[in-house]
Amino acid sequence: METTSLDRPGPARPTRAGLSQLLNLLRPSFTRHRLRLAVGLTALLVVDFLQLIIPRIIKHGVDGLAALTISRDDLLRLAVLVIAIALAVAGLRFVWRYLIIGFSRLLEESLRNRIFSHLLKMDAPFFERHTPGDLMAHSSNDLAAVQMACGMGVVAAADALVMSVATIIFMLHIHVELTLLALLPMPFLAWFTRILAGRLHHRFTTVQEQFSLLTEFSRSAVISIRLIKAYTMERFQTAQLDRLGRQYVKSNIAVAVIQGLISPIATLAGNLGMLIILFVGGRLVITGVLTMGDFVAFISYLAMLVWPMMAIGWVANIVQRGLTSLNRIHHLLISQSALPDIADSGEPPLVRPSFSLRNLTFRYAPDLPPALDAIDLEIGPGIHGITGRTGSGKSTLCRLLARLYPVPDGRVLFGDRDVNTLAPAFVRSHIAYVGQEPILFSDTVAANIALGRPEATEEEIVEAARSAAIDDEIRDLPDGYATLVGERGVKLSGGQRQRLALARALLCNRPVLVIDDGLSAVDVATEHEVFAGLRQRFAGRTVLIVSNRIKMLSLTDRIVVLDEGRIVCAGGHDELLAASTLYRSMYDKQMRPQADEKGAAG
Ligand SMILES: Nc1ncnc2c1ncn2[C@@H]1O[C@H](COP(=O)(O)OP(=O)(O)OP(=O)(O)O)[C@@H](O)[C@H]1O
């Protein structure tokens, strides 16, 4: 028998894609903003050049002073020149920061948009393989690492390259041997920075992990405060928080140790070079090979070289980190939905669509038993009840109709066409879906109802609420339909939330309504009212209600009983009472106590 299943290996560690594949992800942004980048990099190079000129001006002044050939006016002119250059450096620094860092933010935004629109296309199995934390990491840490590499990474790389090459040329120009000697400690500085930056990254990742553990712990403790109090868990929770807090402090101290090492090592390398200049360069001045000005300029150049040498190690690390993150983003973007990749052609919606399930077998994973087993079912206009024990496959059936999971070819037909030949969005656009857990957004009641049709009028919203039997209760809220609900608003009861979600689905006015146990928290009297509203509103259309409430099921046109993924019986309420032992036992459990109570009262 042909079945479908989802190969769900879990989020494996991604293999490294080719460099050109990774760079292809960045190319569109680099191309689009090439002018911005070119101007930014030019400003950066001009800053470098201007900085290199300052020691030469100072050399001129010192030589003049040493030979007593310089006038006060000359000195003033040199000072003004230095200030003018410093001002130009400050202005141009602002320009390159604005342009290049701005570019990295634009690149980050475009990658984020790409990731987000890709996620919107993915199917349910994808979201089961990737946890929300996983996906959040892509849209925060990984994007930040790429942004860093393409912003400060580009700046530091260009800066370090130009500054080190130019500074060394200027130094060589003064004295070749002295330059080579003074540069001796520099490769060690680059090497140390590289090693320390690597460790720093590692420790910093630990800090971030500890921080997210701590925040997640505090978040879940705050939202489950009632449970904690009910189980008198306060002490235990405090001890847990204390433990996490101590780990967090420890990992922060580990970061501080590395950060504390970097600067002294740089100073040490600079001072070693300085020592060499003092010792060797000083002798060259005494012997008249170098002028006093050359000597001072040489010291300034060496000081300027410390930063590029540190930057080389630092850049190597952030580029490596950026590539690792880019690799993860690449793997996310190449992951494919198992649903057919067919774009919605804009075909007009079907007026009275129906579903035909033909010998459909479905498993969530190859090693799991089938969640649906050889299902044959016609779902056309009318109100259909789906019932069965927990885990019998009711929700799975609804999810497959809503095209959240892939199905094998020819097993599910929609309006006589195989769903695999249709755009998933086309099929979904016919279905209003009410799930088991209603989700409300932090917005007004009206906006929550109008989620699927933001353009709906006030009258339409009220009418949908009335059909879902929630209108009166909404009017009793402090601001009626304008009341804020959700996380930061008024808290609604489970039944109210479910009816709000139902009103949202009703407002969409689609030809098929699927309610997956979405009325379980609604009391029996209100359930009747809701059902009457549905009957009237959906006359001639298709409604599928998953429920285990016999009273609700008895009102439907036809009931399908599932057990272990199979249809064990289908028919009207009376028919099933006679034909299905499962249905009969559900009826007995739910209706007998009432009958017994009535009998006892009589
Ligand atoms: N995402 C999933 N991954 C793996 N197995 C799943 C998944 N969802 C459901 N199942 C399994 O598939 C079977 C059918 O589950 P389903 O949720 O469709 O049952 P149900 O009849 O709706 O149950 P309930 O009445 O408790 O909601 C169960 O064995 C369940 O454990």
The ligand as a MOL file (V3000), in Angstrom:
LIG
                    3D

  0  0  0     0  0            999 V3000
M  V30 BEGIN CTAB
M  V30 COUNTS 31 33 0 0 0
M  V30 BEGIN ATOM
M  V30 1 N 3.4320 15.8670 15.1360 0
M  V30 2 C 3.3810 14.5810 15.4180 0
M  V30 3 N 4.4750 13.8060 15.3250 0
M  V30 4 C 4.4250 12.4890 15.6020 0
M  V30 5 N 3.3180 11.8470 15.9550 0
M  V30 6 C 2.1850 12.5570 16.0720 0
M  V30 7 C 2.1680 13.9700 15.8140 0
M  V30 8 N 0.9140 14.4190 16.0090 0
M  V30 9 C 0.1840 13.3500 16.3590 0
M  V30 10 N 0.9480 12.2470 16.4050 0
M  V30 11 C 0.5070 10.8790 16.7130 0
M  V30 12 O -0.4610 10.5210 15.7440 0
M  V30 13 C -1.5450 9.8530 16.3280 0
M  V30 14 C -2.8360 10.6120 16.0510 0
M  V30 15 O -2.7730 11.8610 16.6990 0
M  V30 16 P -3.9170 12.9400 16.5780 0
M  V30 17 O -3.4240 14.1920 17.2260 0
M  V30 18 O -4.3550 13.0210 15.1920 0
M  V30 19 O -5.0430 12.2790 17.4780 0
M  V30 20 P -6.4070 12.8810 17.9820 0
M  V30 21 O -7.4410 11.8570 17.7080 0
M  V30 22 O -6.6300 14.2340 17.4130 0
M  V30 23 O -6.1250 12.9960 19.5450 0
M  V30 24 P -6.7490 14.0060 20.6190 0
M  V30 25 O -8.2010 13.6880 20.7270 0
M  V30 26 O -6.0010 13.6820 21.8690 0
M  V30 27 O -6.4640 15.3920 20.1180 0
M  V30 28 C -1.2170 9.7480 17.8160 0
M  V30 29 O -0.6330 8.4770 18.0180 0
M  V30 30 C -0.2040 10.8160 18.0560 0
M  V30 31 O 0.6900 10.4470 19.0680 0
M  V30 END ATOM
M  V30 BEGIN BOND
M  V30 1 1 1 2
M  V30 2 1 2 3
M  V30 3 2 2 7
M  V30 4 2 3 4
M  V30 5 1 4 5
M  V30 6 2 5 6
M  V30 7 1 6 7
M  V30 8 1 6 10
M  V30 9 1 7 8
M  V30 10 2 8 9
M  V30 11 1 9 10
M  V30 12 1 10 11
M  V30 13 1 11 12
M  V30 14 1 11 30
M  V30 15 1 12 13
M  V30 16 1 13 14
M  V30 17 1 13 28
M  V30 18 1 14 15
M  V30 19 1 15 16
M  V30 20 2 16 17
M  V30 21 1 16 18
M  V30 22 1 16 19
M  V30 23 1 19 20
M  V30 24 2 20 21
M  V30 25 1 20 22
M  V30 26 1 20 23
M  V30 27 1 23 24
M  V30 28 2 24 25
M  V30 29 1 24 26
M  V30 30 1 24 27
M  V30 31 1 28 29
M  V30 32 1 28 30
M  V30 33 1 30 31
M  V30 END BOND
M  V30 END CTAB
M  END
